Protein backbone atom coordinates (compact mmCIF):
# COMPACT_ATOMS: atom_id res chain seq x y z
CA UNK A 1 0.00 0.00 0.00
CA UNK A 2 2.79 2.38 0.93
CA UNK A 3 4.61 1.46 -2.28
CA UNK A 4 1.50 2.24 -4.36
CA UNK A 5 1.11 5.56 -2.55
CA UNK A 6 4.72 6.47 -3.31
CA UNK A 7 4.28 5.55 -6.97
CA UNK A 8 1.10 7.64 -7.25
CA UNK A 9 2.77 10.58 -5.52
CA UNK A 10 5.77 10.38 -7.85
CA UNK A 11 3.50 10.31 -10.88
CA UNK A 12 1.56 13.31 -9.61
CA UNK A 13 4.76 15.29 -8.99
CA UNK A 14 6.11 14.38 -12.41
CA UNK A 15 2.89 15.52 -14.07
CA UNK A 16 2.91 18.77 -12.10
CA UNK A 17 6.54 19.31 -12.98
CA UNK A 18 5.72 18.91 -16.66
CA UNK A 19 3.04 21.57 -16.42
CA UNK A 20 5.31 23.93 -14.52
CA UNK A 21 8.11 23.39 -16.98
CA UNK A 22 6.09 24.56 -19.99
CA UNK A 23 7.79 27.65 -21.34
CA UNK A 24 6.00 30.93 -21.88
CA UNK A 25 7.14 33.72 -24.18
CA UNK A 26 5.69 37.13 -23.29
CA UNK A 27 5.83 39.48 -26.30
CA UNK A 28 5.20 43.23 -26.15
CA UNK A 29 4.28 44.10 -29.72
CA UNK A 30 2.14 46.04 -32.19
CA UNK A 31 -1.28 44.72 -33.14
CA UNK A 32 -0.97 42.53 -36.22
CA UNK A 33 2.73 41.74 -35.77
CA UNK A 34 2.05 38.21 -34.47
CA UNK A 35 -0.77 36.72 -36.60
CA UNK A 36 -2.75 33.93 -34.94
CA UNK A 37 -1.73 31.35 -37.51
CA UNK A 38 1.98 31.99 -36.88
CA UNK A 39 1.52 31.92 -33.11
CA UNK A 40 -0.20 28.54 -33.38
CA UNK A 41 2.52 27.23 -35.71
CA UNK A 42 5.30 28.38 -33.36
CA UNK A 43 3.61 26.89 -30.30
CA UNK A 44 3.18 23.56 -32.07
CA UNK A 45 6.79 23.49 -33.27
CA UNK A 46 8.42 24.53 -29.99
CA UNK A 47 5.99 23.74 -27.19
CA UNK A 48 6.38 27.36 -26.03
CA UNK A 49 3.19 29.22 -25.13
CA UNK A 50 3.04 32.75 -26.58
CA UNK A 51 1.39 35.57 -24.63
CA UNK A 52 0.84 38.82 -26.54
CA UNK A 53 0.44 42.35 -25.20
CA UNK A 54 -0.35 44.98 -27.84
CA UNK A 55 1.27 48.37 -27.49
CA UNK A 56 3.05 51.23 -29.27
CA UNK A 57 6.42 52.92 -28.89
CA UNK A 58 5.44 55.26 -26.06
CA UNK A 59 3.64 52.54 -24.09
CA UNK A 60 6.47 50.05 -24.60
CA UNK A 61 8.94 52.51 -23.14
CA UNK A 62 6.63 53.32 -20.23
CA UNK A 63 5.91 49.68 -19.39
CA UNK A 64 9.57 48.65 -19.51
CA UNK A 65 10.70 51.73 -17.58
CA UNK A 66 8.21 50.94 -14.83
CA UNK A 67 9.64 47.44 -14.40
CA UNK A 68 13.26 48.31 -15.29
CA UNK A 69 13.07 45.93 -18.22
CA UNK A 70 10.86 43.29 -16.62
CA UNK A 71 7.48 41.76 -17.35
CA UNK A 72 8.20 40.75 -20.95
CA UNK A 73 10.61 38.48 -22.79
CA UNK A 74 10.61 40.25 -26.17
CA UNK A 75 9.58 43.72 -27.39
CA UNK A 76 9.19 45.36 -30.81
CA UNK A 77 10.12 49.06 -30.63
CA UNK A 78 11.01 51.13 -33.67
CA UNK A 79 14.74 51.29 -34.31
CA UNK A 80 14.96 55.03 -33.72
CA UNK A 81 13.44 54.66 -30.23
CA UNK A 82 16.05 52.34 -28.74
CA UNK A 83 19.55 53.74 -28.21
CA UNK A 84 18.54 56.99 -26.51
CA UNK A 85 16.05 55.15 -24.30
CA UNK A 86 18.60 52.48 -23.47
CA UNK A 87 21.17 55.10 -22.54
CA UNK A 88 18.77 56.67 -20.04
CA UNK A 89 16.89 53.71 -18.61
CA UNK A 90 18.84 50.48 -19.33
CA UNK A 91 15.68 48.54 -20.21
CA UNK A 92 17.15 46.21 -22.87
CA UNK A 93 19.94 43.67 -22.96
CA UNK A 94 22.61 43.60 -25.70
CA UNK A 95 21.63 41.51 -28.69
CA UNK A 96 23.59 38.27 -29.02
CA UNK A 97 23.89 38.05 -32.80
CA UNK A 98 25.38 34.56 -32.55
CA UNK A 99 21.91 33.33 -31.57
CA UNK A 100 20.16 34.60 -34.68
CA UNK A 101 20.43 33.18 -38.17
CA UNK A 102 21.87 36.23 -39.94
CA UNK A 103 21.31 34.58 -43.33
CA UNK A 104 17.59 35.12 -42.80
CA UNK A 105 17.97 38.91 -42.88
CA UNK A 106 18.36 41.38 -45.73
CA UNK A 107 21.99 42.42 -45.03
CA UNK A 108 21.53 46.17 -45.45
CA UNK A 109 18.62 46.23 -42.98
CA UNK A 110 20.46 44.16 -40.40
CA UNK A 111 23.50 46.43 -40.68
CA UNK A 112 21.36 49.57 -40.38
CA UNK A 113 19.67 48.36 -37.20
CA UNK A 114 22.95 47.23 -35.69
CA UNK A 115 24.35 50.72 -36.34
CA UNK A 116 21.31 52.72 -35.28
CA UNK A 117 20.74 50.80 -32.03
CA UNK A 118 24.39 50.76 -31.01
CA UNK A 119 25.43 52.11 -27.64
CA UNK A 120 29.10 51.91 -26.70
CA UNK A 121 30.18 48.43 -27.84
CA UNK A 122 26.79 46.72 -28.08
CA UNK A 123 23.73 46.82 -30.33
CA UNK A 124 20.25 46.20 -29.03
CA UNK A 125 17.95 45.03 -31.83
CA UNK A 126 17.42 43.24 -35.12
CA UNK A 127 14.97 44.30 -37.87
CA UNK A 128 11.52 42.79 -38.31
CA UNK A 129 9.43 44.86 -40.72
CA UNK A 130 9.58 48.18 -42.52
CA UNK A 131 7.73 50.79 -44.53
CA UNK A 132 8.88 53.69 -46.68
CA UNK A 133 7.94 57.12 -47.90
CA UNK A 134 8.97 58.52 -51.25
CA UNK A 135 7.09 59.76 -54.29
CA UNK A 136 3.62 58.96 -55.54
CA UNK A 137 3.59 59.87 -59.22
CA UNK A 138 1.12 59.90 -62.07
CA UNK A 139 3.58 58.49 -64.59
CA UNK A 140 1.39 59.38 -67.55
CA UNK A 141 1.34 63.07 -66.60
CA UNK A 142 4.75 63.29 -64.91
CA UNK A 143 6.89 60.57 -66.52
CA UNK A 144 10.20 62.15 -65.54
CA UNK A 145 9.54 62.60 -61.81
CA UNK A 146 12.21 60.46 -60.13
CA UNK A 147 13.44 62.24 -57.00
CA UNK A 148 12.44 64.58 -54.15
CA UNK A 149 13.84 67.45 -56.23
CA UNK A 150 10.74 67.08 -58.39
CA UNK A 151 8.72 68.40 -55.45
CA UNK A 152 10.39 71.71 -56.36
CA UNK A 153 10.17 71.35 -60.13
CA UNK A 154 8.29 74.23 -61.88
CA UNK A 155 7.49 71.76 -64.67
CA UNK A 156 4.75 70.43 -62.38
CA UNK A 157 3.55 73.81 -61.14
CA UNK A 158 0.23 73.60 -59.34
CA UNK A 159 0.33 69.80 -59.38
CA UNK A 160 2.64 69.15 -56.42
CA UNK A 161 1.76 68.21 -52.85
CA UNK A 162 3.71 67.20 -49.74
CA UNK A 163 3.47 67.48 -45.98
CA UNK A 164 5.20 70.26 -44.11
CA UNK A 165 6.93 67.74 -41.88
CA UNK A 166 10.49 66.63 -41.25
CA UNK A 167 10.47 63.80 -43.86
CA UNK A 168 10.13 66.45 -46.57
CA UNK A 169 13.13 68.35 -45.22
CA UNK A 170 15.14 65.14 -45.02
CA UNK A 171 14.14 64.00 -48.52
CA UNK A 172 14.97 67.30 -50.18
CA UNK A 173 18.32 67.37 -48.36
CA UNK A 174 19.20 63.94 -49.76
CA UNK A 175 18.12 65.04 -53.24
CA UNK A 176 20.57 67.96 -52.96
CA UNK A 177 23.34 65.37 -52.69
CA UNK A 178 23.84 65.85 -48.96
CA UNK A 179 23.36 63.44 -46.05
CA UNK A 180 21.35 65.02 -43.23
CA UNK A 181 21.66 61.95 -41.02
CA UNK A 182 25.46 62.26 -41.12
CA UNK A 183 25.10 65.76 -39.63
CA UNK A 184 23.00 64.66 -36.63
CA UNK A 185 26.05 64.95 -34.39
CA UNK A 186 26.82 68.51 -35.54
CA UNK A 187 23.91 70.86 -34.81
CA UNK A 188 25.50 73.83 -36.59
CA UNK A 189 26.11 71.87 -39.79
CA UNK A 190 22.60 70.44 -39.61
CA UNK A 191 21.08 73.88 -39.13
CA UNK A 192 23.02 75.22 -42.12
CA UNK A 193 21.74 72.39 -44.30
CA UNK A 194 18.15 72.87 -43.12
CA UNK A 195 18.40 76.61 -43.82
CA UNK A 196 19.36 75.75 -47.42
CA UNK A 197 16.50 73.27 -47.72
CA UNK A 198 14.08 75.82 -46.31
CA UNK A 199 15.14 78.41 -48.88
CA UNK A 200 14.65 75.85 -51.66
CA UNK A 201 11.15 75.04 -50.44
CA UNK A 202 10.23 78.72 -50.13
CA UNK A 203 11.54 79.49 -53.62
CA UNK A 204 9.47 76.63 -55.04
CA UNK A 205 6.36 77.43 -53.05
CA UNK A 206 4.47 78.85 -56.09
CA UNK A 207 4.61 75.38 -57.67
CA UNK A 208 2.86 73.68 -54.72
CA UNK A 209 -0.84 72.94 -54.97
CA UNK A 210 -1.13 72.34 -51.22
CA UNK A 211 0.57 70.91 -48.14
CA UNK A 212 -1.43 67.80 -47.37
CA UNK A 213 -2.19 66.67 -43.84
CA UNK A 214 -4.74 63.93 -44.49
CA UNK A 215 -3.60 60.82 -46.35
CA UNK A 216 -7.04 60.01 -47.75
CA UNK A 217 -7.35 63.55 -49.11
CA UNK A 218 -3.98 63.18 -50.83
CA UNK A 219 -5.06 59.96 -52.53
CA UNK A 220 -8.21 61.63 -53.76
CA UNK A 221 -6.21 64.51 -55.28
CA UNK A 222 -3.99 62.01 -57.08
CA UNK A 223 -7.01 60.08 -58.32
CA UNK A 224 -8.56 63.20 -59.80
CA UNK A 225 -5.33 64.47 -61.40
CA UNK A 226 -5.35 67.61 -59.29
CA UNK A 227 -1.93 66.46 -58.06
CA UNK A 228 0.53 64.46 -60.20
CA UNK A 229 3.67 64.47 -58.01
CA UNK A 230 3.47 64.02 -54.25
CA UNK A 231 5.47 62.77 -51.32
CA UNK A 232 3.68 59.88 -49.66
CA UNK A 233 3.86 56.34 -48.33
CA UNK A 234 4.39 53.18 -50.33
CA UNK A 235 1.06 51.63 -49.33
CA UNK A 236 -0.88 54.64 -50.60
CA UNK A 237 0.88 54.56 -53.95
CA UNK A 238 0.25 50.83 -54.33
CA UNK A 239 -3.43 51.28 -53.50
CA UNK A 240 -3.76 53.86 -56.27
CA UNK A 241 -1.81 51.69 -58.71
CA UNK A 242 -4.37 48.93 -58.25
CA UNK A 243 -7.08 51.42 -59.26
CA UNK A 244 -5.10 53.18 -61.99
CA UNK A 245 -1.86 51.68 -63.41
CA UNK A 246 -0.68 55.17 -64.40
CA UNK A 247 -0.20 56.08 -60.72
CA UNK A 248 2.41 54.37 -58.56
CA UNK A 249 4.79 54.68 -55.67
CA UNK A 250 8.32 55.56 -56.81
CA UNK A 251 11.44 54.90 -54.75
CA UNK A 252 13.32 58.22 -55.20
CA UNK A 253 16.70 58.18 -56.89
CA UNK A 254 18.37 59.53 -53.76
CA UNK A 255 16.68 56.90 -51.59
CA UNK A 256 13.30 56.21 -50.06
CA UNK A 257 13.00 57.12 -46.38
CA UNK A 258 12.35 54.12 -44.19
CA UNK A 259 11.19 53.15 -40.73
CA UNK A 260 11.99 49.78 -39.21
CA UNK A 261 10.28 48.05 -36.31
CA UNK A 262 12.56 45.64 -34.54
CA UNK A 263 12.97 42.84 -32.05
CA UNK A 264 14.66 43.85 -28.79
CA UNK A 265 15.03 41.79 -25.61
CA UNK A 266 14.07 43.45 -22.30
CA UNK A 267 16.76 43.53 -19.64
CA UNK A 268 14.90 41.17 -17.30
CA UNK A 269 13.60 38.74 -19.90
CA UNK A 270 12.90 35.36 -18.32
CA UNK A 271 12.96 33.46 -21.60
CA UNK A 272 15.84 34.74 -23.66
CA UNK A 273 16.26 31.50 -25.59
CA UNK A 274 12.56 31.51 -26.46
CA UNK A 275 12.90 35.10 -27.67
CA UNK A 276 15.67 34.15 -30.09
CA UNK A 277 13.61 31.17 -31.30
CA UNK A 278 10.70 33.52 -32.09
CA UNK A 279 12.98 35.98 -33.90
CA UNK A 280 14.43 33.27 -36.15
CA UNK A 281 10.98 31.76 -36.67
CA UNK A 282 9.43 35.07 -37.78
CA UNK A 283 12.28 35.77 -40.23
CA UNK A 284 12.01 32.41 -41.98
CA UNK A 285 10.88 33.33 -45.52
CA UNK A 286 7.67 31.28 -45.41
CA UNK A 287 6.56 32.83 -42.11
CA UNK A 288 7.70 36.33 -43.05
CA UNK A 289 5.78 36.10 -46.33
CA UNK A 290 2.66 35.08 -44.42
CA UNK A 291 3.07 38.17 -42.23
CA UNK A 292 3.46 40.51 -45.23
CA UNK A 293 0.50 38.93 -47.04
CA UNK A 294 -1.54 39.36 -43.87
CA UNK A 295 -0.47 42.89 -42.88
CA UNK A 296 1.05 44.48 -46.00
CA UNK A 297 4.30 45.67 -44.41
CA UNK A 298 7.66 44.84 -45.93
CA UNK A 299 9.73 42.28 -44.07
CA UNK A 300 13.42 42.15 -43.27
CA UNK A 301 13.44 38.49 -44.29
CA UNK A 302 15.81 37.73 -47.13
CA UNK A 303 13.82 35.67 -49.61
CA UNK A 304 10.27 36.32 -48.42
CA UNK A 305 9.33 38.45 -51.44
CA UNK A 306 9.44 35.43 -53.75
CA UNK A 307 6.75 33.75 -51.62
CA UNK A 308 4.29 36.66 -51.50
CA UNK A 309 0.82 36.70 -53.01
CA UNK A 310 0.96 37.85 -56.65
CA UNK A 311 -0.28 41.40 -56.04
CA UNK A 312 2.01 42.15 -53.09
CA UNK A 313 4.95 40.48 -54.79
CA UNK A 314 4.42 42.69 -57.83
CA UNK A 315 4.26 45.82 -55.64
CA UNK A 316 7.61 45.12 -53.99
CA UNK A 317 9.38 43.86 -57.10
CA UNK A 318 8.04 46.68 -59.28
CA UNK A 319 9.06 49.35 -56.77
CA UNK A 320 12.24 48.09 -55.16
CA UNK A 321 15.19 46.60 -56.95
CA UNK A 322 17.88 45.26 -54.64
CA UNK A 323 19.74 48.53 -55.23
CA UNK A 324 16.64 50.48 -54.15
CA UNK A 325 16.37 48.41 -50.98
CA UNK A 326 20.04 48.97 -50.18
CA UNK A 327 19.59 52.70 -50.85
CA UNK A 328 16.74 53.20 -48.36
CA UNK A 329 17.66 55.87 -45.82
CA UNK A 330 16.67 54.40 -42.46
CA UNK A 331 15.70 56.94 -39.82
CA UNK A 332 18.21 57.06 -36.96
CA UNK A 333 17.32 58.46 -33.52
CA UNK A 334 16.68 62.21 -33.67
CA UNK A 335 18.56 64.41 -31.15
CA UNK A 336 16.05 66.69 -29.40
CA UNK A 337 17.85 69.91 -30.36
CA UNK A 338 17.47 69.09 -34.05
CA UNK A 339 13.69 68.94 -33.76
CA UNK A 340 13.70 72.62 -32.79
CA UNK A 341 15.80 73.47 -35.85
CA UNK A 342 13.38 71.59 -38.11
CA UNK A 343 10.36 73.21 -36.47
CA UNK A 344 11.78 76.67 -37.12
CA UNK A 345 12.39 75.92 -40.80
CA UNK A 346 8.93 74.41 -41.30
CA UNK A 347 7.33 77.49 -39.72
CA UNK A 348 9.30 79.76 -42.06
CA UNK A 349 8.19 77.80 -45.11
CA UNK A 350 4.57 77.79 -43.97
CA UNK A 351 4.47 81.54 -43.35
CA UNK A 352 6.41 82.58 -46.47
CA UNK A 353 4.43 84.48 -49.11
C-alpha positions as CSV (number, residue, x, y, z in Angstrom):
1,X,0.0,0.0,0.0
2,X,2.8,2.4,0.9
3,X,4.6,1.5,-2.3
4,X,1.5,2.2,-4.4
5,X,1.1,5.6,-2.6
6,X,4.7,6.5,-3.3
7,X,4.3,5.5,-7.0
8,X,1.1,7.6,-7.2
9,X,2.8,10.6,-5.5
10,X,5.8,10.4,-7.8
11,X,3.5,10.3,-10.9
12,X,1.6,13.3,-9.6
13,X,4.8,15.3,-9.0
14,X,6.1,14.4,-12.4
15,X,2.9,15.5,-14.1
16,X,2.9,18.8,-12.1
17,X,6.5,19.3,-13.0
18,X,5.7,18.9,-16.7
19,X,3.0,21.6,-16.4
20,X,5.3,23.9,-14.5
21,X,8.1,23.4,-17.0
22,X,6.1,24.6,-20.0
23,X,7.8,27.6,-21.3
24,X,6.0,30.9,-21.9
25,X,7.1,33.7,-24.2
26,X,5.7,37.1,-23.3
27,X,5.8,39.5,-26.3
28,X,5.2,43.2,-26.2
29,X,4.3,44.1,-29.7
30,X,2.1,46.0,-32.2
31,X,-1.3,44.7,-33.1
32,X,-1.0,42.5,-36.2
33,X,2.7,41.7,-35.8
34,X,2.0,38.2,-34.5
35,X,-0.8,36.7,-36.6
36,X,-2.8,33.9,-34.9
37,X,-1.7,31.3,-37.5
38,X,2.0,32.0,-36.9
39,X,1.5,31.9,-33.1
40,X,-0.2,28.5,-33.4
41,X,2.5,27.2,-35.7
42,X,5.3,28.4,-33.4
43,X,3.6,26.9,-30.3
44,X,3.2,23.6,-32.1
45,X,6.8,23.5,-33.3
46,X,8.4,24.5,-30.0
47,X,6.0,23.7,-27.2
48,X,6.4,27.4,-26.0
49,X,3.2,29.2,-25.1
50,X,3.0,32.7,-26.6
51,X,1.4,35.6,-24.6
52,X,0.8,38.8,-26.5
53,X,0.4,42.3,-25.2
54,X,-0.3,45.0,-27.8
55,X,1.3,48.4,-27.5
56,X,3.0,51.2,-29.3
57,X,6.4,52.9,-28.9
58,X,5.4,55.3,-26.1
59,X,3.6,52.5,-24.1
60,X,6.5,50.1,-24.6
61,X,8.9,52.5,-23.1
62,X,6.6,53.3,-20.2
63,X,5.9,49.7,-19.4
64,X,9.6,48.7,-19.5
65,X,10.7,51.7,-17.6
66,X,8.2,50.9,-14.8
67,X,9.6,47.4,-14.4
68,X,13.3,48.3,-15.3
69,X,13.1,45.9,-18.2
70,X,10.9,43.3,-16.6
71,X,7.5,41.8,-17.3
72,X,8.2,40.8,-20.9
73,X,10.6,38.5,-22.8
74,X,10.6,40.3,-26.2
75,X,9.6,43.7,-27.4
76,X,9.2,45.4,-30.8
77,X,10.1,49.1,-30.6
78,X,11.0,51.1,-33.7
79,X,14.7,51.3,-34.3
80,X,15.0,55.0,-33.7
81,X,13.4,54.7,-30.2
82,X,16.0,52.3,-28.7
83,X,19.6,53.7,-28.2
84,X,18.5,57.0,-26.5
85,X,16.0,55.1,-24.3
86,X,18.6,52.5,-23.5
87,X,21.2,55.1,-22.5
88,X,18.8,56.7,-20.0
89,X,16.9,53.7,-18.6
90,X,18.8,50.5,-19.3
91,X,15.7,48.5,-20.2
92,X,17.1,46.2,-22.9
93,X,19.9,43.7,-23.0
94,X,22.6,43.6,-25.7
95,X,21.6,41.5,-28.7
96,X,23.6,38.3,-29.0
97,X,23.9,38.1,-32.8
98,X,25.4,34.6,-32.6
99,X,21.9,33.3,-31.6
100,X,20.2,34.6,-34.7
101,X,20.4,33.2,-38.2
102,X,21.9,36.2,-39.9
103,X,21.3,34.6,-43.3
104,X,17.6,35.1,-42.8
105,X,18.0,38.9,-42.9
106,X,18.4,41.4,-45.7
107,X,22.0,42.4,-45.0
108,X,21.5,46.2,-45.5
109,X,18.6,46.2,-43.0
110,X,20.5,44.2,-40.4
111,X,23.5,46.4,-40.7
112,X,21.4,49.6,-40.4
113,X,19.7,48.4,-37.2
114,X,23.0,47.2,-35.7
115,X,24.4,50.7,-36.3
116,X,21.3,52.7,-35.3
117,X,20.7,50.8,-32.0
118,X,24.4,50.8,-31.0
119,X,25.4,52.1,-27.6
120,X,29.1,51.9,-26.7
121,X,30.2,48.4,-27.8
122,X,26.8,46.7,-28.1
123,X,23.7,46.8,-30.3
124,X,20.2,46.2,-29.0
125,X,18.0,45.0,-31.8
126,X,17.4,43.2,-35.1
127,X,15.0,44.3,-37.9
128,X,11.5,42.8,-38.3
129,X,9.4,44.9,-40.7
130,X,9.6,48.2,-42.5
131,X,7.7,50.8,-44.5
132,X,8.9,53.7,-46.7
133,X,7.9,57.1,-47.9
134,X,9.0,58.5,-51.2
135,X,7.1,59.8,-54.3
136,X,3.6,59.0,-55.5
137,X,3.6,59.9,-59.2
138,X,1.1,59.9,-62.1
139,X,3.6,58.5,-64.6
140,X,1.4,59.4,-67.5
141,X,1.3,63.1,-66.6
142,X,4.8,63.3,-64.9
143,X,6.9,60.6,-66.5
144,X,10.2,62.2,-65.5
145,X,9.5,62.6,-61.8
146,X,12.2,60.5,-60.1
147,X,13.4,62.2,-57.0
148,X,12.4,64.6,-54.2
149,X,13.8,67.5,-56.2
150,X,10.7,67.1,-58.4
151,X,8.7,68.4,-55.5
152,X,10.4,71.7,-56.4
153,X,10.2,71.3,-60.1
154,X,8.3,74.2,-61.9
155,X,7.5,71.8,-64.7
156,X,4.7,70.4,-62.4
157,X,3.6,73.8,-61.1
158,X,0.2,73.6,-59.3
159,X,0.3,69.8,-59.4
160,X,2.6,69.1,-56.4
161,X,1.8,68.2,-52.8
162,X,3.7,67.2,-49.7
163,X,3.5,67.5,-46.0
164,X,5.2,70.3,-44.1
165,X,6.9,67.7,-41.9
166,X,10.5,66.6,-41.2
167,X,10.5,63.8,-43.9
168,X,10.1,66.4,-46.6
169,X,13.1,68.3,-45.2
170,X,15.1,65.1,-45.0
171,X,14.1,64.0,-48.5
172,X,15.0,67.3,-50.2
173,X,18.3,67.4,-48.4
174,X,19.2,63.9,-49.8
175,X,18.1,65.0,-53.2
176,X,20.6,68.0,-53.0
177,X,23.3,65.4,-52.7
178,X,23.8,65.9,-49.0
179,X,23.4,63.4,-46.1
180,X,21.3,65.0,-43.2
181,X,21.7,62.0,-41.0
182,X,25.5,62.3,-41.1
183,X,25.1,65.8,-39.6
184,X,23.0,64.7,-36.6
185,X,26.1,65.0,-34.4
186,X,26.8,68.5,-35.5
187,X,23.9,70.9,-34.8
188,X,25.5,73.8,-36.6
189,X,26.1,71.9,-39.8
190,X,22.6,70.4,-39.6
191,X,21.1,73.9,-39.1
192,X,23.0,75.2,-42.1
193,X,21.7,72.4,-44.3
194,X,18.2,72.9,-43.1
195,X,18.4,76.6,-43.8
196,X,19.4,75.8,-47.4
197,X,16.5,73.3,-47.7
198,X,14.1,75.8,-46.3
199,X,15.1,78.4,-48.9
200,X,14.7,75.8,-51.7
201,X,11.2,75.0,-50.4
202,X,10.2,78.7,-50.1
203,X,11.5,79.5,-53.6
204,X,9.5,76.6,-55.0
205,X,6.4,77.4,-53.0
206,X,4.5,78.8,-56.1
207,X,4.6,75.4,-57.7
208,X,2.9,73.7,-54.7
209,X,-0.8,72.9,-55.0
210,X,-1.1,72.3,-51.2
211,X,0.6,70.9,-48.1
212,X,-1.4,67.8,-47.4
213,X,-2.2,66.7,-43.8
214,X,-4.7,63.9,-44.5
215,X,-3.6,60.8,-46.4
216,X,-7.0,60.0,-47.7
217,X,-7.4,63.5,-49.1
218,X,-4.0,63.2,-50.8
219,X,-5.1,60.0,-52.5
220,X,-8.2,61.6,-53.8
221,X,-6.2,64.5,-55.3
222,X,-4.0,62.0,-57.1
223,X,-7.0,60.1,-58.3
224,X,-8.6,63.2,-59.8
225,X,-5.3,64.5,-61.4
226,X,-5.3,67.6,-59.3
227,X,-1.9,66.5,-58.1
228,X,0.5,64.5,-60.2
229,X,3.7,64.5,-58.0
230,X,3.5,64.0,-54.3
231,X,5.5,62.8,-51.3
232,X,3.7,59.9,-49.7
233,X,3.9,56.3,-48.3
234,X,4.4,53.2,-50.3
235,X,1.1,51.6,-49.3
236,X,-0.9,54.6,-50.6
237,X,0.9,54.6,-53.9
238,X,0.2,50.8,-54.3
239,X,-3.4,51.3,-53.5
240,X,-3.8,53.9,-56.3
241,X,-1.8,51.7,-58.7
242,X,-4.4,48.9,-58.2
243,X,-7.1,51.4,-59.3
244,X,-5.1,53.2,-62.0
245,X,-1.9,51.7,-63.4
246,X,-0.7,55.2,-64.4
247,X,-0.2,56.1,-60.7
248,X,2.4,54.4,-58.6
249,X,4.8,54.7,-55.7
250,X,8.3,55.6,-56.8
251,X,11.4,54.9,-54.7
252,X,13.3,58.2,-55.2
253,X,16.7,58.2,-56.9
254,X,18.4,59.5,-53.8
255,X,16.7,56.9,-51.6
256,X,13.3,56.2,-50.1
257,X,13.0,57.1,-46.4
258,X,12.4,54.1,-44.2
259,X,11.2,53.1,-40.7
260,X,12.0,49.8,-39.2
261,X,10.3,48.1,-36.3
262,X,12.6,45.6,-34.5
263,X,13.0,42.8,-32.1
264,X,14.7,43.8,-28.8
265,X,15.0,41.8,-25.6
266,X,14.1,43.4,-22.3
267,X,16.8,43.5,-19.6
268,X,14.9,41.2,-17.3
269,X,13.6,38.7,-19.9
270,X,12.9,35.4,-18.3
271,X,13.0,33.5,-21.6
272,X,15.8,34.7,-23.7
273,X,16.3,31.5,-25.6
274,X,12.6,31.5,-26.5
275,X,12.9,35.1,-27.7
276,X,15.7,34.1,-30.1
277,X,13.6,31.2,-31.3
278,X,10.7,33.5,-32.1
279,X,13.0,36.0,-33.9
280,X,14.4,33.3,-36.1
281,X,11.0,31.8,-36.7
282,X,9.4,35.1,-37.8
283,X,12.3,35.8,-40.2
284,X,12.0,32.4,-42.0
285,X,10.9,33.3,-45.5
286,X,7.7,31.3,-45.4
287,X,6.6,32.8,-42.1
288,X,7.7,36.3,-43.1
289,X,5.8,36.1,-46.3
290,X,2.7,35.1,-44.4
291,X,3.1,38.2,-42.2
292,X,3.5,40.5,-45.2
293,X,0.5,38.9,-47.0
294,X,-1.5,39.4,-43.9
295,X,-0.5,42.9,-42.9
296,X,1.0,44.5,-46.0
297,X,4.3,45.7,-44.4
298,X,7.7,44.8,-45.9
299,X,9.7,42.3,-44.1
300,X,13.4,42.2,-43.3
301,X,13.4,38.5,-44.3
302,X,15.8,37.7,-47.1
303,X,13.8,35.7,-49.6
304,X,10.3,36.3,-48.4
305,X,9.3,38.5,-51.4
306,X,9.4,35.4,-53.7
307,X,6.8,33.8,-51.6
308,X,4.3,36.7,-51.5
309,X,0.8,36.7,-53.0
310,X,1.0,37.9,-56.6
311,X,-0.3,41.4,-56.0
312,X,2.0,42.1,-53.1
313,X,4.9,40.5,-54.8
314,X,4.4,42.7,-57.8
315,X,4.3,45.8,-55.6
316,X,7.6,45.1,-54.0
317,X,9.4,43.9,-57.1
318,X,8.0,46.7,-59.3
319,X,9.1,49.4,-56.8
320,X,12.2,48.1,-55.2
321,X,15.2,46.6,-57.0
322,X,17.9,45.3,-54.6
323,X,19.7,48.5,-55.2
324,X,16.6,50.5,-54.1
325,X,16.4,48.4,-51.0
326,X,20.0,49.0,-50.2
327,X,19.6,52.7,-50.9
328,X,16.7,53.2,-48.4
329,X,17.7,55.9,-45.8
330,X,16.7,54.4,-42.5
331,X,15.7,56.9,-39.8
332,X,18.2,57.1,-37.0
333,X,17.3,58.5,-33.5
334,X,16.7,62.2,-33.7
335,X,18.6,64.4,-31.2
336,X,16.1,66.7,-29.4
337,X,17.8,69.9,-30.4
338,X,17.5,69.1,-34.0
339,X,13.7,68.9,-33.8
340,X,13.7,72.6,-32.8
341,X,15.8,73.5,-35.8
342,X,13.4,71.6,-38.1
343,X,10.4,73.2,-36.5
344,X,11.8,76.7,-37.1
345,X,12.4,75.9,-40.8
346,X,8.9,74.4,-41.3
347,X,7.3,77.5,-39.7
348,X,9.3,79.8,-42.1
349,X,8.2,77.8,-45.1
350,X,4.6,77.8,-44.0
351,X,4.5,81.5,-43.3
352,X,6.4,82.6,-46.5
353,X,4.4,84.5,-49.1
